[in-house]
Amino acid sequence: MKVLVACEFSGIVRDAIRANGHDAWSCDILESERPGHHIQGDVLSVVGEGWDMLIAHPPCTHLTVSGARWWRDKKKEQKQAIWFFFHLLNSPIDRIAIENPIGIMSSEYQKPDQIVQPWMFGHGETKATCLWLKGLPKLEPTNVVSGREPKIHRMAPGPDRWRNRSRTYQGIADAMADQWAPREPKGTP
């Protein structure tokens, strides 16, 4: 299966899917933090190139409810972010997952199909992550753990705060890979 992981500089989801034997590529305007199959550039220039699945992490700066107090002053930026979300959602790909925090897309589009938390996938932390799904099932929790600590919310300010907050947890990436792009049995064409 040919999988595009859009707006991912970390390579976490890409590598989890590649580990299952699929042709997964990350794409971001930033360089990848991990060496590997990465397209550095605008995802909109490659989204129509025959992908079987798209997992997209569009920038949330102008979409997330945590930034709602600035929405009034950033109407143009928010309009562009909403357009980008819809462009990804309407890509010519049968299986699509779009990930974003709780925010304006619940009213601009629809409520998410699912909200997942890191503690559902082996990490004792909270970080509500919305998933809008097209042609994909909801993720089933793989390792529910205690903890429920809001580490991401309490992260100290700094130049890399946005980067550290935007990485996908490994447990969620593994669930995406195992449930949406499982390893194909040997001998499968």
C-alpha positions in Angstrom: 0.0 0.0 0.0 1.2 3.5 -0.8 0.7 5.8 2.1 1.2 9.6 2.4 1.7 11.1 5.9 1.1 14.8 5.4 2.5 17.5 7.5 4.7 15.2 9.5 8.3 16.3 10.1 8.9 13.7 12.9 8.6 10.6 10.7 6.9 8.7 13.6 3.8 7.6 11.8 5.6 7.1 8.5 8.2 4.8 10.2 5.5 2.8 12.0 3.7 2.1 8.7 6.9 1.3 6.9 7.7 -1.2 9.6 4.6 -3.1 8.5 6.0 -3.3 5.0 4.2 -0.5 3.2 5.5 2.2 1.0 4.9 5.2 3.4 6.2 8.7 2.8 6.1 11.7 5.1 5.7 15.1 3.5 6.3 18.5 5.2 7.7 21.9 4.4 10.3 21.1 7.1 13.1 18.5 6.9 12.4 15.2 8.6 13.8 14.6 12.0 14.4 11.0 11.1 16.2 10.0 7.9 14.0 8.1 5.5 11.3 8.5 2.9 10.4 12.1 3.2 9.3 14.7 0.7 10.3 18.2 1.7 7.8 20.6 0.2 4.1 21.4 -0.2 1.9 18.4 0.3 -0.7 19.8 -2.1 1.8 19.3 -4.9 2.0 15.5 -4.3 -1.4 14.6 -2.8 -2.8 13.6 -6.2 -0.1 11.1 -7.1 -1.9 7.8 -6.6 -1.8 7.3 -2.8 -3.9 4.5 -1.3 -4.1 6.3 2.1 -3.6 9.7 3.6 -2.9 10.4 7.2 -2.8 14.2 7.6 -1.7 16.4 10.5 -2.5 19.9 9.2 -1.0 22.7 11.3 -3.4 23.5 14.2 -2.2 27.0 15.1 -5.2 28.7 13.6 -7.7 25.9 14.2 -7.3 24.7 17.8 -9.6 25.9 20.5 -6.6 26.7 22.7 -5.9 29.6 20.4 -9.5 30.8 20.2 -8.7 34.1 22.0 -6.6 35.2 18.9 -9.1 34.0 16.2 -10.7 37.5 15.9 -7.3 39.0 14.9 -6.3 36.2 12.6 -9.4 35.7 10.3 -7.3 35.5 7.1 -4.9 32.9 8.6 -7.8 30.9 10.0 -9.6 31.0 6.6 -6.5 29.6 4.9 -6.1 26.9 7.6 -9.7 25.8 7.1 -9.2 25.7 3.3 -6.1 23.6 3.7 -8.0 21.1 6.0 -10.8 20.8 3.4 -8.3 20.4 0.6 -6.7 17.5 2.4 -10.1 16.0 3.2 -11.2 16.1 -0.4 -8.1 14.6 -1.8 -8.5 11.9 -4.5 -7.7 9.2 -1.9 -10.1 6.5 -0.7 -8.8 6.2 2.9 -8.2 9.5 4.8 -7.5 10.3 8.4 -7.1 14.0 9.4 -5.8 14.6 12.9 -6.1 17.9 14.8 -6.8 19.0 18.4 -10.3 20.1 19.5 -11.0 23.3 17.6 -13.0 25.1 15.0 -13.4 22.2 12.5 -16.1 20.7 14.7 -18.3 23.6 13.7 -16.8 24.5 10.3 -17.1 20.9 9.1 -18.5 18.3 11.6 -17.7 16.8 14.9 -14.7 14.4 14.7 -15.4 10.8 14.1 -13.3 9.9 17.1 -11.3 11.6 19.8 -8.3 9.6 21.1 -6.0 10.1 24.1 -2.4 9.0 24.5 -3.4 7.0 27.7 -5.5 4.7 25.4 -2.3 3.6 23.6 0.3 3.2 26.4 1.2 6.7 27.4 0.0 8.0 30.8 -0.8 11.4 29.5 -3.8 13.5 28.2 -3.8 15.2 24.8 -7.2 15.0 23.2 -6.7 14.4 19.5 -9.6 14.5 17.0 -9.7 12.2 14.0 -11.9 12.8 11.0 -12.1 9.5 9.1 -13.0 8.7 5.5 -12.9 5.0 4.5 -11.1 4.0 7.7 -12.4 2.5 11.0 -12.1 4.1 14.4 -8.9 3.3 16.2 -9.3 0.6 18.9 -7.4 1.3 22.2 -4.3 -1.0 22.4 -3.0 -0.4 25.9 -5.1 1.7 28.3 -2.9 2.9 31.1 -3.3 5.1 34.2 -1.7 8.5 34.5 -3.8 11.0 32.8 -1.2 13.7 33.2 -1.5 16.8 30.9 2.3 17.1 30.2 1.7 18.6 26.8 -0.5 21.4 28.2 1.9 22.2 30.9 5.0 22.2 28.7 7.2 25.2 29.4 7.4 28.0 26.8 10.4 27.9 24.5 11.5 27.9 20.9 10.8 24.2 20.4 7.5 24.0 22.3 5.4 23.9 19.1 7.6 21.1 17.7 7.5 19.0 20.9 3.7 19.5 21.2 3.0 18.4 17.6 4.7 15.0 17.6 2.5 12.0 17.4 2.8 9.6 20.4 4.5 6.3 19.3 1.6 4.2 20.7 -0.9 6.1 18.5 1.4 5.8 15.5 1.7 2.1 16.1 -2.1 1.7 16.4 -2.6 3.6 13.1 -0.1 1.3 11.4 -1.4 -1.9 12.8 -5.1 -1.1 12.4 -5.1 0.9 9.1 -2.0 -0.6 7.4 -1.3 -4.0 8.9 1.5 -6.2 7.8 0.4 -8.3 4.9 0.8 -12.1 5.2 3.7 -13.5 3.3 2.7 -14.6 -0.2 0.0 -11.9 -0.5 0.2 -10.2 -3.9 
